[in-house]
Amino acid sequence: MIIVMKQGASKLQIEYVVSRIEDLGYEGRLIEGEERTIIGVVGDDRPIDPGKFGSIDGVDKILPVLKPFKLASREMHPLDTMVNVDGLTVGGNEIVIMAGPCSVEDRDQLLETAHAVKANGATVLRGGAFKPRTSPYSFQGLGERGLQLLAQARLETGLKVVTEAMSPEQVPLVAEYADIIQLGARNMQNYELLRAAGEAGVPVLLKRGLSATIEEWLMSAEYLLSFGNDQVILCERGIRSFESYTRNTTDINAIPVVKELTHLPVILDPSHSTGKWEYVSAVARAGIAAGADGLIVEVHPRPDQALSDGAQSLRPERFVDMVQGVRQIGRAVGREIMEMEWSSRTAA
């Protein structure tokens, strides 16, 4: 349920409504617009009698929220959420490009990639320190050493860092080093991990599960929001289908659908959704045309030597070509790629 306060409602009137909500065992979430305040009523599924609030001074109208994802819905939060990543905004008019290797392999590989992507349009560095792999014999990541290398790359380039946490226990450690905590497709419905990330106070990038519906994806975002983290970025990364020519099937439909259903920003991962570098640029352009707020792309200086996902990784020169194409599509739909506002410096 949403309680819309009258224009000019006083602070005391708003506080009184919130107190009445809490007396009934629910939580009142304030959404303050330029002209009026909306109070979202969240809690369990017990029905609430709208008549308990309709006669209160300052209340304009009461509206039901029909979606099961309350906090994530546009019904409760009509304006787009701008996720603040240490001064960088995801969800505004500028397109944010996140790029880097699938896995942090060593210092030289990471720094070479970081400098290359920074010079050609990226503002966020991606790289896995903990890697969830299908095979137990595959490279599992460098762990905390990988996080330390990501922090060093941030110091040298000014790029923000996004990297994955795979368990609730890893969240505090990842939060110590990263600007954005990534929750991967395999963990979209790991509810204890969602709780930990929701309580961490760091922006979260939530990837869609391999076989998840859009509603299931948004309900996972609801977990993060319900635990107090309103800085959530959604990521479409392809879903499992019967098709075998690509690694996954890119659900371009999901981008405009999610933009209509929720106020949260959504980005596209054209690397995992195709699994082949040859298709990454075309799908990246399609995502921006469909309304994505950004991209997360895998880039490696020597994909044939990559310890993970080399087949879907762009060489730096191919990343340059992709960014040029994305820039053209962005301008066609009235958007620009975000530029770095930072001067290079070396680590102390």
C-alpha positions in Angstrom: 0.0 0.0 0.0 1.1 3.6 -0.8 0.0 6.6 1.2 0.3 9.8 -0.8 0.6 12.9 1.4 -0.9 16.2 0.3 1.4 18.8 -1.2 2.8 20.8 1.7 2.0 18.2 4.4 4.0 19.0 7.5 6.7 17.0 9.0 4.5 16.2 12.1 1.7 14.9 9.8 4.2 12.6 8.0 5.7 11.4 11.3 2.2 10.7 12.7 1.3 8.5 9.7 4.6 6.6 10.0 3.9 6.0 13.7 0.4 4.6 12.9 1.9 2.3 10.3 4.4 1.0 12.9 1.7 0.6 15.5 0.1 -1.9 13.1 3.3 -3.9 12.9 4.5 -2.6 9.5 7.3 -0.4 8.3 6.8 3.0 6.7 9.3 3.9 3.9 9.5 7.6 3.0 9.9 8.6 -0.6 10.3 12.3 -0.7 9.6 14.0 -4.1 10.0 17.6 -5.1 6.3 18.4 -4.4 5.0 15.7 -2.1 5.9 12.8 0.1 4.9 9.2 -0.5 5.0 6.6 2.3 5.3 3.0 1.3 3.8 0.4 3.7 5.9 -2.7 3.8 5.7 -5.9 5.9 4.0 -9.2 5.8 1.0 -10.0 3.5 -1.8 -9.3 6.0 -4.4 -7.0 4.4 -4.5 -3.4 5.7 -7.7 -1.5 6.0 -7.1 1.8 4.0 -9.8 3.4 6.2 -7.3 3.5 9.0 -5.4 6.3 7.2 -7.9 8.0 4.9 -9.1 10.5 7.5 -5.7 11.5 8.9 -4.8 15.1 8.3 -2.3 15.5 5.5 -3.2 12.3 3.7 -4.2 12.8 0.1 -4.9 9.3 -1.2 -4.2 5.7 -0.6 -3.2 3.4 -3.4 -2.6 -0.4 -3.5 0.7 -1.9 -4.7 -0.2 -4.7 -7.0 3.3 -6.1 -7.6 4.8 -8.7 -5.2 8.0 -6.7 -5.3 6.9 -3.6 -3.3 10.1 -1.6 -2.7 11.4 -2.3 -6.2 8.3 -1.3 -8.0 7.6 1.9 -9.8 4.2 2.0 -8.0 6.0 2.8 -4.8 9.0 4.7 -6.3 8.0 6.4 -9.5 11.3 8.2 -10.1 14.4 6.5 -11.3 16.9 5.5 -8.6 20.4 6.9 -9.2 22.9 4.6 -7.6 25.9 6.5 -6.2 29.2 4.6 -6.5 31.6 6.8 -4.6 30.6 9.9 -6.7 29.9 8.0 -10.0 26.2 7.7 -10.9 24.6 4.6 -12.4 21.1 5.2 -13.7 21.3 8.7 -15.0 21.4 9.8 -18.6 25.1 8.8 -19.0 26.0 5.2 -20.0 28.3 3.5 -17.6 30.8 1.0 -19.0 32.3 -1.6 -16.6 35.1 -3.6 -18.2 38.0 -5.9 -17.2 39.0 -9.5 -17.1 36.8 -12.4 -16.0 39.4 -13.3 -13.4 42.2 -11.4 -11.7 45.2 -13.6 -12.7 48.2 -11.5 -11.7 49.3 -7.9 -11.2 50.6 -7.3 -14.8 47.5 -8.7 -16.5 45.1 -6.7 -14.3 47.0 -3.4 -14.6 47.5 -3.7 -18.3 43.8 -4.3 -18.8 42.8 -1.6 -16.3 44.8 1.1 -18.1 43.5 -0.1 -21.5 39.8 0.0 -20.6 40.2 3.3 -18.7 41.8 5.0 -21.8 38.9 3.9 -23.9 35.6 4.6 -22.1 35.4 2.5 -19.0 34.7 4.0 -15.6 34.4 0.8 -13.6 36.9 -2.1 -13.5 35.5 -5.6 -13.3 37.5 -8.6 -12.2 36.8 -11.8 -10.3 38.8 -12.5 -7.1 36.5 -15.4 -6.1 35.3 -17.4 -9.1 32.3 -19.8 -9.1 33.2 -22.4 -11.7 31.3 -25.3 -13.1 34.3 -27.6 -12.7 36.0 -28.0 -9.3 39.3 -28.3 -11.2 39.0 -24.9 -12.9 40.8 -21.8 -11.7 38.9 -20.5 -8.6 40.5 -17.1 -8.3 43.2 -15.5 -6.2 40.9 -14.6 -3.2 42.0 -11.7 -1.1 45.2 -11.3 -3.1 42.9 -10.6 -6.1 41.0 -8.0 -4.1 44.3 -6.3 -3.2 45.3 -6.1 -6.8 41.9 -4.6 -7.7 42.5 -2.0 -5.1 45.9 -1.2 -6.5 44.5 -0.9 -10.0 41.9 1.6 -8.6 44.6 3.6 -7.0 46.6 3.8 -10.3 43.7 4.5 -12.6 40.8 6.0 -10.6 38.5 3.3 -11.9 35.8 2.1 -9.5 35.9 -1.6 -8.7 33.1 -4.3 -9.0 33.8 -7.8 -8.0 31.8 -10.8 -6.8 31.1 -12.1 -3.3 30.0 -15.8 -3.3 29.0 -16.3 0.3 27.7 -14.2 3.2 31.1 -14.7 4.9 32.9 -13.0 2.0 30.7 -9.9 2.0 32.6 -7.9 4.6 36.0 -8.7 3.0 34.7 -7.8 -0.5 33.1 -4.6 0.8 36.4 -3.6 2.3 38.0 -3.5 -1.2 35.2 -3.0 -3.7 33.0 -0.1 -4.7 30.2 -2.5 -5.9 29.5 -6.0 -4.7 28.5 -8.3 -7.5 26.1 -11.1 -6.8 26.4 -13.6 -9.6 23.7 -15.5 -11.5 24.2 -18.7 -9.5 23.6 -16.8 -6.3 20.6 -14.7 -7.3 18.4 -16.7 -4.8 21.0 -17.2 -2.1 18.9 -15.5 0.5 21.6 -15.4 3.3 24.0 -13.8 0.8 21.3 -11.3 -0.2 20.7 -10.4 3.4 24.5 -9.9 4.0 24.8 -7.7 0.9 21.7 -5.8 1.8 23.2 -5.0 5.2 26.7 -4.2 3.9 26.0 -0.6 3.0 27.8 -0.9 -0.4 26.1 -0.7 -3.9 25.2 -4.1 -5.2 25.1 -5.4 -8.8 22.5 -8.2 -9.0 22.8 -10.5 -11.9 19.7 -12.4 -13.2 19.7 -16.1 -12.6 20.3 -18.5 -15.5 16.7 -19.6 -15.5 15.0 -16.9 -13.5 11.9 -15.1 -14.5 11.9 -11.3 -14.4 9.6 -11.4 -11.3 12.0 -13.8 -9.5 14.9 -11.5 -10.3 13.0 -8.5 -9.0 12.0 -10.4 -5.8 15.7 -11.0 -5.2 16.3 -7.2 -5.5 13.4 -6.8 -3.1 15.4 -8.8 -0.5 18.3 -6.3 -0.9 16.0 -3.3 -0.6 14.2 -4.8 2.4 17.5 -5.2 4.3 18.2 -1.5 3.9 20.3 -1.2 0.7 18.6 1.0 -1.9 21.7 1.1 -4.1 20.9 -1.8 -6.3 21.9 -2.2 -10.0 20.2 -5.0 -12.0 22.2 -6.9 -14.6 20.7 -8.9 -17.5 23.3 -11.5 -18.4 21.4 -13.9 -20.6 19.2 -16.9 -19.7 19.4 -20.6 -20.4 17.5 -21.8 -23.4 17.5 -24.6 -26.0 19.9 -22.6 -28.3 23.5 -23.9 -28.5 25.2 -21.5 -30.8 25.7 -19.0 -28.0 26.5 -19.6 -24.3 23.2 -18.1 -23.2 20.3 -16.3 -24.8 20.4 -12.5 -24.4 17.0 -11.4 -23.2 16.9 -7.9 -24.8 13.1 -7.9 -23.9 14.0 -7.8 -20.2 15.6 -4.3 -20.5 12.5 -2.3 -21.4 10.3 -4.5 -19.3 12.4 -4.0 -16.2 12.7 -0.3 -16.9 8.9 -0.1 -16.8 8.4 -2.3 -13.8 11.1 -0.9 -11.5 13.0 2.3 -10.6 16.3 0.5 -10.3 18.9 0.9 -13.0 19.6 -2.0 -15.3 22.8 -2.9 -17.3 23.6 -5.6 -19.8 26.4 -8.2 -19.8 26.9 -9.0 -23.5 29.9 -11.2 -22.7 28.2 -13.9 -20.6 24.9 -13.6 -22.6 26.7 -14.6 -25.8 29.8 -16.4 -24.7 31.6 -15.5 -27.9 33.6 -12.3 -28.4 32.4 -12.1 -32.1 28.8 -11.2 -30.9 29.6 -9.0 -27.9 29.7 -5.6 -29.7 26.5 -6.2 -31.6 24.6 -7.2 -28.5 26.1 -4.4 -26.5 24.7 -1.9 -29.1 21.3 -3.6 -29.0 21.2 -3.3 -25.2 21.9 0.4 -25.3 19.2 0.9 -28.0 16.8 -1.0 -25.7 17.4 1.4 -22.8 20.2 -0.2 -20.7 21.9 2.2 -18.3 25.3 0.6 -18.9 27.4 -2.5 -19.9 29.7 -4.9 -18.1 32.1 -6.4 -20.5 35.0 -8.8 -20.3 38.3 -7.6 -21.7 41.6 -9.5 -21.6 45.0 -8.5 -23.3 45.6 -12.1 -24.3 42.2 -14.0 -24.4 43.9 -17.2 -25.7 45.9 -17.4 -22.4 43.0 -16.4 -20.1 42.4 -18.7 -17.1 38.7 -18.3 -17.5 36.2 -17.2 -20.2 38.8 -16.3 -22.9 36.4 -17.1 -25.7 34.0 -14.3 -24.7 36.7 -11.7 -23.8 37.5 -8.8 -26.1 41.0 -7.8 -26.8 41.6 -4.1 -25.9 41.5 -3.0 -29.6 38.2 -4.8 -30.0 36.9 -3.1 -26.9 37.8 0.3 -28.5 35.6 -0.7 -31.5 32.8 -1.8 -29.3 32.8 1.5 -27.4 32.8 3.5 -30.6 29.7 1.6 -31.8 28.0 2.0 -28.4 28.7 5.7 -28.4 27.0 6.1 -31.8 23.9 4.2 -30.6 23.9 6.2 -27.4 23.8 9.5 -29.2 21.0 8.2 -31.4 18.9 7.7 -28.3 20.0 10.9 -26.6 22.7 9.5 -24.3 26.4 9.8 -23.9 29.1 7.5 -22.4 30.2 8.6 -19.0 33.7 10.1 -19.1 36.3 9.8 -16.4 36.8 12.9 -14.2 40.0 11.9 -12.7 43.7 12.6 -13.3 46.1 9.6 -13.5 48.5 9.1 -10.6 50.7 6.3 -9.5 50.4 4.4 -6.3 52.4 5.8 -3.4 
